[in-house]
């Protein structure tokens, strides 16, 4: 039986005709040429360009007025390449980790609202079935979120953490970050909605690019078992990091993290997983 085609938003498709023209162009274009190549009146093209400029998808030369692709377009291209390579590299190791532990395995990268799932392998014990690819996990109440909290600069996480967990103290956050960086993995409690164990994936430049997570790994909820699984996840994340060109995977902070954990003593908000 043929399925109906998914409903699309025509205005977006029309607007992206401009983006595709610029993608194929050798350089920035004046509005007249851009609108002609996209097959729309200049007034209509101008309105789309104004919106795309506001979002950073396009840029306009202040002197010539010509339009070109903007910083967001470049960021999206780099992110797509990075995530594509990352998922491909992590695929085999994630499957092996799921088979070894019987848990679901999540691979999360950092988005503008926190850690987003970009790949998932379902285990025999699946965990929350609603948590699918594209789902954004909380910063403090998920193991993946705590990994990003521990290794990203405070400027990237402070506002989100304060919004999610306004009652958290700086001392609580600093203590958790120190524990994660010492152990090389983060974990949540068995009662947490997004309970799990996660470890950092580091690229060739020593930057945190993802968190590898076991979802609901509490078949035997003892401290010894949780620490054992933490070591397993840490080793799997280290193997993926090595394939990305990272020479060593220390149990503490990646190379790009310097000094005391995020200077959290200066703020009364803390980051959550």
N, C-alpha and C positions, 0 to 999 in steps of 0.2 A: 504494500500500500504506500502510495506517495505521500510524504509529509508536506504540509504547507510550508512555504518559505517563511523564515523568521521576519517579523515586522521590522522595517528599517526606518530611520529618520532621514527623510529626504534632504532637509536643510543641511545636515552634516555632510552628506555625500556631495552636495553642490559646493559647499565651502571648501571641501578637500580637493576639488578640482584645481583650485588655486595653489594648494600645497604641492600637488603632483606636478603642476607646471614648473614651480620653482625647483622641485627636486630634479627635474630633467634639464633645467636651464644651466648655462655655463656661468652665470653670475646673477646679481640682482637685476630686477626689471622695473621699468617705470609702470605706473598703474595702467596706462593705455595698452601697452604690450601684454601685460599680465592678464588683463580682462579679455583681450582679444583671443589669446591662446586658450583661456579657460572657457570661452564661449559665453560670456555674460556681459551685461552693460557695465560701464565703469562705475556707475553709482552703486550698483549691487556689489561689485567686487570691492569697492571701498569700504562698505559696511562690514563685509566679512573680514577684510584686512584689519580694520580697527579692532575687532574682537580678538583676532589672532595676535595682533600686536600686544594687546592687553595681557594675554595669557603667555606671551613669550614664544609662541610658535613661529611668529614672523618677526623680522626686525626691519627698520626703515632707516636708510642713510639720511642723516640730518641735513646734509648739503644737497644731494641730488634728488632726494625723495624716493629713491628706488627701494623696492621691497626684496628682501631675501629671507632665507630660513633663519629663525632666531635661536636663542640659547636653549629653549625647551626642545626644539627639534633635534639639536645636537645631543642633548642629554638623553632623550628618548632612544636615539640610535645607539649610543654607548651602552645604555642600560639593557637594551634588547640583546646586543651582542654579548654583554657580560652574563646576563641571565641565561641565554641560550647555551653558552659554553658551560656555565656552571651546572645547569640541569643535566646536560649530556654527561659531564664528568661524574656527577653525583649519582646517576641512575643506577649503575651496577652496585655501588657500595650501599646505597639505600636499600635496595632489594635484599642484599646479603644481610644487612643489619636487621631488617624486618623478619627474615627467615630465622635468624639466630635467636632473636628475642621474642618472636611471635607477636610483637607490637606493631602498630602503625608507625610509620616514619614520615616526618614532615620536614621539608626543606623550606626555610623562610628567608626572605630578603627584606631589607628596610625600605619602607615606603613613606609617603608623607603623613600617614596616620599610624605608623607603627609597623610591626613585623607582619608581612603578608606571605601567605603560603603560595609558593610557586611550583611545588611538586609534592606529591603524596603517594606513598605505597601503603596499601591496606594490609594489616597483619591479621592473624587469627583472632586477636582481640583488638577490634578496630578503634575503640575510643569513640568520641562524639562523631556521629555520622554527618552532622550538619557542618562540620569543619572541613570544607573542601578547598580546592585550589582557588585562590583569589580572596579567601577569608583573611581578615586582619585580626590578629590576636592582640589581647591586651598587653601592655608593657610590663606591669608588675605581676599580674596573676597568670602568667604563662612562663614556662621555662625559656622558650625562645626569646620572649620579650626581655627577660632578665639578662640574657647573654648580650643583647644589644645595649641594654642599660649599663652593663659592666664595661663594655669595650668601645662604645661610641663616645665622642666628645659630649660633655654635658649640654652644650648648646643645642644639640640635636634631639635631646630627650627630655630636658627639664620641663618645658611647657606641657608636653603631653602627659608626663608623669604627674605633674601638679594637677592637671585636669582630671585624670583618672583616679588618683589617690591623694586627695587634699589633706588627709589626716596623717600621712606618712611623715616621719621626721627625718632630718638629715642624718642623724646617727644611725637609724635603721637602714637607710639606703647605703651609707658608707660601709657599714658592717657586712651587708649582703654582697656588695661589690667586691670587698676584700676576700670574702669567702669564695666567691665564684672565680676570681682571678687566681687564687691560691690552688683551688681544686682543678680548674680547667673545665668545669661544667657547672650548669645551674639546674636546680630542681625545684619543684613545687610540692605541696603537701597532697596527700591522698584525697582529701576532701575538696580540693580546688577543682573548679569546673574544667580548667585546662591543665590538669595535672600532667606532669611529664618531666623528662630529663633532657637537657640540651647542651650542646658544645659548639664553640665557635669554629667557623670555616674561614681560613685566612688565605689571601691571594699572594702572588709573587712579590708584591710591594709591601707585604706585612699588614695589609688592611683587612678588617673584618668585612666579609662579603655576604655571609649567610650564617644561619644557625641550624644545625642538624638536631632534630628532636625525636625522642621516643614519646609517643602519645599514650598516656595511661599505662605505665609499665608496672603496676602494683599487684602482681600475682602473689608475691610473698612480701608483704609490707614490713620488712625489717630494715634497719639502718644498714646492715651489712649488704643486703641485696641491692639497695638503692645505690650504695657506693660502688658496688660491683658493676651495675649497669651504667653508672656514670663513667667508669673507666672504659667500658665497651663503646659508649657513644663518643667519648673523647678520642679513642683510637680510630674510630671510623671517620670522625671529622678531620683528624690529622692525616689520614690516608687521602681524603679528598683534597685537603690543602696541599699536600705534596704534589698531587697531579696538577694543581693550579700553579705550581712553581714555588710554593713556600718551602724553604729549605728545612726549617725546624718548626715543630709545634710545641712550644713550651706550655706548661700547665698554667702559667700566669698570663700576663697581658701580651697581645700581639706587639710587634715591633713599633707600630705607629702610636701606641698608647704610652705616654711618658709621664713621669712624676707620680704624685699621689692620686688615688682613684678619683678623678674628675673634680677635685676641689669641692666636694659636696658639703664640707663644713661651712661653706659660704651661703648656703641656701637652706630653707626649711622645707623644701619639697624633695621627695625622693622618687626614684624610678622603679617601676614595677615590671614583673614579667607576666 
